C-alpha cells in the first residue's frame, strides 16, 4: 500500500471522527438537553407574559383609559374658530361668521364716526365691532348653552340608568334621549347617534362630546363609558354615581353663587360709583367737571382713571369668580 492510499485513509478516518464528534458530543455532555430546557423556559415565560398582558387587571385597564383620555384632553386645548361656533350652538360656517363680523364692524364704525365726527374713533369702532363684539357674542351664547346643558344632563343620566336597569341597551337609551330630552342635550346626543351610524364606536362618539360642550361633566361621562367599554363593570351603577356627582356639583355651584352674591353686589356698586358721581356732578355743575375733557391735564386724568378702574374691576372679578 503506497503512501497516497495511507494518507487518504487517514484523512477519511479523521473526517469521519470529526463528524461523529460534532454530532455526538452535544448529546454526550448535555448541551442539547440544556438548549431544550432553555427553549421551553423561554416559551413558558413568553406565554405567561402574553397571558398577563391579555388578562390585565381592571385597575390597569382603568389607568390606561385615564391616560388615554388625559392625552386626548391635552390635544384639545387649542380651539379653532369653527369649534367656537359649534360650542356656541350656531349653525354658521366660518365664512358666514367672518362676513357678519365685518358687517358689524362697518355698522359700528360708521355709527361712531357719525356721532363723534372723528375718523380715528370710527376706526376704533370698526375694530370693536369686527373683532370684539362677535367674539363676545360667541362667549355669551356658549355660556348660556352650557348652563342649559348642565341643567338637563343629570336627567339624561337618570334616563340611561333606568333604561339599563330595565334591560335596554345603551344605544337605545341614547336614542331615547336624542328624541325626548330638552335642548341642547337632545342635539348633542343626536350627534352621538349620527356618529355611531357613520361607524364610530359608542366610546369614541361620546368622547367627542367634550369638543362640542367643553365642561368637566362631559368628560366625566366619556370617562365612565370608555372605562366600561374596556374594562367592563356595572354601567348602571357607574352612571348612577355620575348622576349623583353631577347633582352635587350643581348644588355646590349654587351655594357658591349664593355666598358670592354679596361680594358681587359690592363690586358692582364700587364699579358704578365713579361714573354715577361724574354724571350727577355734570348735571348739577357742568362747568365744574367739564375741565376733565376740555383741558389736557383733565384728559390725562380721565385716561388714568379709566385704566385704574378697569384694573380694579378685573381684579374684583377674578376674586369673586369660582371655577368648578
C-alpha positions in Angstrom: 0.0 0.0 0.0 1.6 3.2 -1.1 1.8 6.4 0.9 -1.0 8.1 -1.1 -3.5 5.4 -0.1 -2.4 5.5 3.5 -2.8 9.3 3.6 -6.3 9.1 2.1 -7.4 6.5 4.7 -6.1 8.7 7.5 -7.9 11.8 6.2 -11.1 9.9 5.7 -10.9 8.5 9.2 -10.1 11.9 10.6 -13.1 13.4 8.8 -15.4 10.7 10.0 -14.2 11.1 13.5 -14.6 14.8 13.4 -18.2 14.5 12.1 -19.0 11.9 14.7 -17.6 14.2 17.4 -19.6 17.1 16.2 -22.8 15.1 16.1 -22.4 13.1 19.2 -20.6 15.4 21.6 -23.5 17.7 22.4 -25.6 14.6 23.2 -23.0 13.3 25.5 -22.3 16.4 27.5 -26.0 17.6 27.8 -25.8 20.7 25.6 -28.8 19.7 23.6 -30.8 18.9 26.7 -29.8 22.3 28.1 -30.9 24.1 25.0 -34.2 22.3 25.0 -34.8 23.3 28.6 -33.8 26.9 27.9 -36.1 27.0 24.9 -39.0 25.5 26.9 -38.4 28.1 29.7 -38.4 31.0 27.2 -41.6 29.7 25.6 -43.2 29.4 29.1 -42.2 32.9 30.1 -43.5 34.3 26.8 -46.8 32.5 27.3 -47.1 33.8 30.8 -46.2 37.3 29.7 -48.8 37.1 26.9 -51.3 35.8 29.4 -50.6 38.7 31.8 -50.8 41.2 29.0 -54.1 39.8 27.7 -55.5 39.4 31.2 -54.8 42.8 32.7 -56.5 43.6 35.9 -59.3 46.1 36.0 -57.2 48.6 37.7 -54.6 48.5 34.9 -57.3 48.9 32.3 -58.8 51.8 34.2 -55.4 53.5 34.5 -54.8 53.0 30.8 -58.1 54.5 29.9 -57.5 57.5 32.1 -54.0 58.0 30.5 -55.6 57.9 27.0 -58.2 60.4 27.9 -55.7 62.7 29.5 -53.5 62.6 26.4 -56.6 63.3 24.3 -57.5 66.2 26.6 -54.1 67.8 26.2 -54.5 67.8 22.4 -57.9 69.7 22.7 -56.7 72.9 24.4 -56.4 74.8 21.1 -60.0 75.5 19.9 -60.4 76.7 16.3 -63.0 79.3 15.2 -65.2 76.5 13.8 -65.1 74.8 17.2 -66.1 78.0 19.0 -69.0 78.5 16.6 -70.1 74.9 17.3 -69.7 75.4 21.1 -72.0 78.5 20.8 -74.7 76.3 19.2 -74.7 78.2 15.9 -75.1 76.5 12.5 -72.9 79.1 10.8 -69.9 78.4 8.6 -66.6 80.2 9.2 -67.2 82.3 6.1 -70.6 83.5 7.3 -69.2 84.4 10.7 -66.4 86.5 9.2 -68.9 88.3 6.9 -71.2 89.0 9.8 -68.2 90.3 11.8 -67.1 92.6 9.0 -70.7 93.9 8.6 -71.0 94.6 12.4 -67.6 96.4 12.3 -68.7 98.6 9.4 -72.0 99.5 11.0 -70.5 100.3 14.4 -67.6 102.2 12.8 -69.9 104.4 10.7 -72.2 105.0 13.7 -69.3 106.1 15.9 -67.9 108.3 13.1 -71.3 109.9 12.6 -71.7 110.6 16.4 -68.2 111.8 17.1 -67.1 113.2 13.7 -63.6 111.6 14.2 -62.3 109.0 11.7 -59.9 107.7 14.4 -62.8 107.0 16.7 -64.6 105.4 13.8 -61.6 103.1 13.3 -61.8 102.1 16.9 -65.5 101.4 16.5 -64.8 99.2 13.4 -62.2 97.3 15.4 -64.6 96.7 18.3 -67.4 95.7 16.1 -65.4 93.4 13.8 -63.3 91.6 16.5 -64.7 92.3 19.9 -68.5 92.1 19.5 -68.7 88.8 17.6 -66.4 87.0 19.9 -68.2 88.4 22.9 -71.4 87.1 21.4 -69.8 83.6 20.9 -68.8 83.6 24.6 -72.3 84.7 25.7 -74.0 82.1 23.6 -71.6 79.4 24.8 -72.1 80.2 28.4 -75.9 80.2 28.1 -75.8 76.9 26.2 -73.6 75.3 28.8 -75.9 76.4 31.6 -78.9 74.7 29.8 -76.8 71.6 29.1 -75.7 71.2 32.8 -79.3 71.7 33.8 -80.5 68.8 31.7 -77.6 66.4 31.8 -78.3 64.7 35.2 -81.8 63.9 33.9 -80.3 62.3 30.8 -78.0 60.2 33.1 -81.1 59.1 35.1 -82.8 58.0 31.9 -79.9 55.9 30.9 -79.7 54.3 34.4 -83.4 53.4 34.4 -83.2 52.1 30.8 -80.2 49.9 31.5 -81.8 48.5 34.7 -85.0 47.7 32.7 -82.9 45.7 30.2 -82.5 48.3 27.4 -79.0 48.5 25.7 -77.1 51.7 25.9 -77.6 52.6 22.3 -81.4 52.6 22.7 -81.1 54.8 25.8 -79.1 57.3 23.9 -81.6 57.3 21.1 -84.3 57.9 23.6 -82.5 61.0 25.0 -81.8 62.2 21.4 -85.6 62.3 20.7 -87.1 63.3 24.0 -84.6 65.4 26.1 -84.5 69.2 26.2 -82.1 71.2 24.2 -79.1 71.3 23.9 -78.8 67.8 25.4 -81.1 66.4 22.7 -79.0 67.8 19.8 -75.7 66.6 21.4 -77.0 63.1 21.9 -78.4 63.1 18.4 -74.9 63.9 17.2 -73.6 60.9 19.1 -76.2 58.7 17.3 -75.3 60.1 13.9 -71.6 59.5 14.6 -72.4 55.9 15.5 -74.2 55.4 12.3 -71.1 56.5 10.5 -69.1 53.7 12.0 -67.6 55.2 15.3 -67.8 53.2 18.4 -70.0 54.5 21.2 -67.0 55.3 23.4 -65.3 57.3 20.6 -68.6 59.1 19.8 -69.2 60.1 23.4 -65.5 61.2 23.8 -66.2 63.8 21.1 -68.9 65.3 23.2 -66.3 67.3 25.1 -65.2 69.1 21.9 -68.7 70.5 21.5 -69.5 71.1 25.2 -66.2 71.7 27.0 -67.3 71.1 30.6 -65.9 68.6 33.1 -69.3 66.9 33.2 -69.0 65.8 29.6 -65.5 64.5 30.3 -66.8 62.5 33.3 -69.4 60.9 31.1 -66.9 60.0 28.4 -64.5 58.5 31.0 -67.3 56.3 32.5 -68.3 54.9 29.1 -64.7 54.4 28.0 -63.7 52.5 31.1 -66.9 50.4 30.9 -66.1 49.6 27.2 -62.6 48.5 28.0 -62.8 47.0 31.5 -66.5 46.1 31.9 -68.4 46.5 35.0 -71.9 47.6 36.2 -72.7 50.5 33.9 -76.0 51.4 35.6 -74.2 51.8 39.0 -71.4 53.8 37.4 -73.8 56.2 35.7 -76.0 56.4 38.8 -72.9 57.5 40.8 -72.1 60.0 37.9 -75.7 61.4 38.1 -75.4 61.9 41.8 -72.0 63.6 41.4 -73.4 65.9 38.8 -76.3 66.9 41.0 -74.0 67.5 44.0 -71.7 69.7 41.8 -74.8 71.7 40.7 -75.8 72.2 44.4 -72.3 73.2 45.3 -72.2 75.7 42.4 -75.5 77.2 43.6 -74.2 77.5 47.1 -71.0 79.2 45.9 -73.0 81.7 43.8 -75.3 82.5 46.7 -72.4 83.1 49.0 -70.6 85.3 46.5 -73.6 87.5 45.7 -72.7 89.9 48.4 -69.2 90.3 47.1 -70.6 90.7 43.5 -73.0 93.4 44.7 -70.2 95.3 46.5 -68.0 95.1 43.4 -70.9 96.4 41.1 -71.5 99.3 43.5 -67.8 100.2 43.7 -67.5 100.0 39.9 -70.6 102.1 39.2 -69.9 104.7 41.8 -67.4 106.9 40.0 -69.3 107.3 36.7 -72.6 107.8 38.6 -70.9 110.6 40.7 -69.5 112.1 37.5 -72.9 112.2 35.8 -74.6 113.7 38.8 -71.9 116.3 39.1 -72.2 117.2 35.4 -76.0 117.6 35.8 -75.6 119.9 38.8 -72.4 121.8 37.9 -71.4 121.2 34.3 -68.7 123.8 34.2 -67.0 122.4 37.3 -66.5 118.9 35.8 -66.1 119.7 32.1 -62.5 120.6 32.7 -61.8 116.9 32.7 -62.4 116.7 28.9 -61.6 120.3 27.9 -58.1 120.6 29.3 -55.2 118.3 28.6 -54.5 117.5 32.3 -58.1 116.6 32.6 -57.9 114.2 29.6 -54.8 112.6 31.1 -56.6 112.2 34.4 -59.6 110.6 32.7 -57.4 108.1 30.9 -55.6 107.2 34.1 -58.8 106.8 36.0 -60.3 104.6 33.3 -57.2 102.4 33.3 -57.1 102.1 37.1 -60.9 101.4 37.2 -60.5 98.7 34.6 -57.7 97.1 36.6 -59.8 97.2 39.8 -62.8 95.7 38.1 -60.7 92.9 36.6 -59.2 92.1 40.0 -62.5 92.1 41.7 -64.0 89.9 39.0 -61.2 87.4 39.5 -61.7 87.4 43.2 -65.4 86.6 43.1 -65.5 84.2 40.3 -65.0 80.5 41.1 -64.4 77.8 38.6 -65.7 74.2 39.2 
